[in-house]
Amino acid sequence: MSSIETDYLVVGGGAAGIAFTDALVADSDADVVIVDRRHRAGGHWNDAYPFVRLHQPAAFYGVNSRVLGSDTIDTTGRNAGGYERVTAAEILEYFDHVLASLVGSGRVRFFGMSDYEFDGGDTHRFVSRLTGEETTVTVRRKLVDATYLETSVPSTHTPSFAVDEDARMIPVNGLVKLADSGSGFTILGAGKTAMDACIWLVDEGVDPGSIRWVRPRDGWLLNRDYAQPLELIGWMMEGVARNLECAAEAQSVEDLFRRLEASEQLLRVDESVEPTMYRCATVNRGEIETLRSIEQVVRLGRVRSIGTSAIEMEDGTLPTDGRQIHVDCTADGLHVGPGRPIFAGDTITLQQVRTCQPTYNAALVGFVEAVKGDEVTKNRLCPPNPYPTRATDWIGGTAISQRSEMVTMADPEVGPWREASRLNAAAGLMDHLDDPMVTAAAGRFAIFGEPAIENLHRLEASLTS
Ligand SMILES: Cc1cc2nc3c(=O)[nH]c(=O)nc-3n(C[C@H](O)[C@H](O)[C@H](O)COP(=O)(O)OP(=O)(O)OC[C@H]3O[C@@H](n4cnc5c(N)ncnc54)[C@H](O)[C@@H]3O)c2cc1C
């Protein structure tokens, strides 16, 4: 057994743990130990399907100290007109460089292939998966739990349904290894991974008629056209202004979603079905059109079992055959848990603050930890904002996010930090005040900001009354 000492013990070397560490060490003299059971940084991206790309621009993903990708606007392909979205391979290479640089500073140590055991006690220890050696850690300042939102992906999760050994099922990662097309494809899952699988198959020339999509829930999707930073920040600001306007003026929950759709902030694949899910999945209109080309949509609830002639589902049975390729896209993605205080005594639990921007949030928490003293102030700047799953979670999540935007913007230390942070999708706003789209949107923030928050609280209360 060996023992080490550090100021901060960060459990989880995924994007969140690394973004937190990067921001913390940039503005403090802290020493940090990062522990992860994987062999390298990057978390779930290590197990991602080969054709995945970030849903959102790389320009505001990763860590604060290093640009990811080239900060350029794509001119060809599905993302033409939008800021570059990088692949999983690029993300992993990026985190290798980031970690090397952090370790090179002499203030960060990374212990891969190591399990930390959360036991709630004061003694911290992790065990190497390769040698079995146990290391105890004396933590001078804080334990940082960067696993609370741990992402589940198809290649490593255990499906919640049984599969007959003679039925054909692959995780989404297996699509690129197929040697034949079987009798067609049945995509299982309603989230962004399933959408990516459908779009990839169609782009590779598969006839949409040979794809069935098992979609237990329909979801509201974010419109990537309005998630554009840097030179396209006017679109981002316009999107935020439209969101606030809808939130301020909606008469009911139903009316809110009608307005958000009419103002192009939320999209759905099937306009005849009311979505019940919202998970921050981000698409553009071209992707929606491709998804609409898949007409065999199965809405019989979740899968219970897959056999060689039938798929048993919650609300019925779907015929299948032994050659059909069932593609598992049913992993949960980001873990959904109740919010807990981010700063609580000698523990920091990384969670969402601003909706749908996990690495910005982790860096924000790192910066706030570095520069602020008392816990009340830290928690006021960084309120936990539970990751959304139901459509109606948009309401409370947006209210918390908007309030925290106002509080952080007004703070004398955090305000300038966020204005300069590359992870802040709205960074550089002050440099674009000559852009008429930006100034028009800013005027609407002032009008609709507070009324939006108030009305969202009213709408949220109406859900339980
Ligand atoms: C397909 C896909 C696309 C996405 N696209 C975007 C996007 O475009 N923009 C965006 O902002 N977000 C996107 N996300 C969200 C994404 O999940 C987050 O951006 C981020 O990668 C999550 O990082 P994390 O560190 O919270 O979790 P993880 O990546 O899950 O990392 C957690 C780490 O903790 C480790 N760990 C857990 N328990 C222990 C333990 N006891 N001991 C040791 N180690 C432990 C795990 O091994 C893991 O490496 C996407 C997600 C998916 C699945």
The ligand as a Gaussian input file, in Angstrom:
#p B3LYP/6-31G(d) Opt

LIG

0 1
 C      -22.669000      10.637000     -28.310000
 C      -22.520000      11.811000     -27.409000
 C      -22.309000      13.090000     -27.941000
 C      -22.191000      14.190000     -27.109000
 N      -21.992000      15.416000     -27.651000
 C      -21.855000      16.493000     -26.841000
 C      -21.642000      17.797000     -27.370000
 O      -21.589000      18.009000     -28.564000
 N      -21.481000      18.843000     -26.527000
 C      -21.545000      18.651000     -25.178000
 O      -21.370000      19.615000     -24.435000
 N      -21.763000      17.434000     -24.641000
 C      -21.928000      16.364000     -25.445000
 N      -22.159000      15.135000     -24.905000
 C      -22.309000      15.026000     -23.462000
 C      -21.053000      14.412000     -22.865000
 O      -21.454000      13.284000     -22.182000
 C      -20.322000      15.367000     -22.008000
 O      -19.885000      16.415000     -22.805000
 C      -19.080000      14.828000     -21.301000
 O      -18.262000      14.101000     -22.183000
 C      -19.421000      14.036000     -20.097000
 O      -18.234000      13.919000     -19.378000
 P      -18.198000      13.435000     -17.898000
 O      -16.799000      13.649000     -17.455000
 O      -19.287000      14.054000     -17.108000
 O      -18.585000      11.884000     -17.938000
 P      -17.781000      10.606000     -18.456000
 O      -17.234000      10.804000     -19.790000
 O      -18.721000       9.462000     -18.269000
 O      -16.555000      10.476000     -17.439000
 C      -16.689000       9.976000     -16.138000
 C      -15.415000       9.205000     -15.816000
 O      -15.458000       8.785000     -14.449000
 C      -14.827000       7.529000     -14.360000
 N      -15.290000       6.882000     -13.125000
 C      -16.581000       6.689000     -12.729000
 N      -16.602000       6.110000     -11.511000
 C      -15.313000       5.930000     -11.132000
 C      -14.684000       5.378000      -9.979000
 N      -15.384000       4.910000      -8.929000
 N      -13.333000       5.320000      -9.946000
 C      -12.595000       5.785000     -10.973000
 N      -13.144000       6.343000     -12.080000
 C      -14.479000       6.409000     -12.163000
 C      -15.247000       6.807000     -15.625000
 O      -14.331000       5.785000     -15.955000
 C      -15.239000       7.962000     -16.652000
 O      -14.032000       8.014000     -17.381000
 C      -22.281000      14.011000     -25.711000
 C      -22.500000      12.727000     -25.177000
 C      -22.613000      11.637000     -26.012000
 C      -22.865000      10.270000     -25.408000

